[in-house]
Amino acid sequence: MEQNNHKFLLRKLFFSTLYISSFTFGGGFVIVTFMKRKFVDELHWLTEQEMLDMTALAQSSPGAIAVNASILVGWHMAGALGAAVAVLGTILPPMLILSVISLFYAAFASNPYVALVLKGMQAGVAAVILDVVCGLGQNVVKEKSLLSLCIMAAAFIATFVFDVNVVYIILAAGLIGLLCVYLPLKGGRKK
């Protein structure tokens, strides 16, 4: 019976990531929004905090955020096999679509209708990314942690006002997180 549940979970994981990847245009944070809606809101496989942590890990790891997030969700749900199944579901749609586009690249590149469709998609993508920012930012505000609010504000100012590379912001936030965990532990050992 447990083996059937495991197969069902893997199948659900594969088709969920396949579906999400098939209808996601615009980059990594867009897929994170759809993953949150599917795995947190609909299936209740993850909590919002787990999704937030996975998003942070996926963003700070090398590679595409969509693939990294799929690995983490798959691993969380079903170990190494779950990670493999989730990644397969995530990479199949773009691989197939890009294979077809590459065959007909010259026709697509010069088609004004394709250019207009892509322009329209950019506006939709911007709205979806704004939705992610508002949702994740709302969780930080609800946490009522002064440090988290200061980090969020400083990261926004660093990016928006000073055009600081996001890599430096992620590294700085990670260092602050390490210090917040390490210093209380070190102080506790002295007692």
Buried (B, 14 or more C-beta within 10 A) or exposed (E): EEEEEBEEBBEBBBEBBBBBBBEBBBBBBBBBBBBBBBBBEEEEBBEBEBBBEBBBBBBBBEEBBBBBBBBBBBBBBBEEBBBBBBBBBBBBBBEEEEEEEEEEEEEBEEEEEEEEEEEEEEEEBEEBBEBBEEBBEEEBEEEEEEEBBEBBEBBEEBBEEEEBEEEEBBEBBEEBBEEEEEEEEEEEEEE
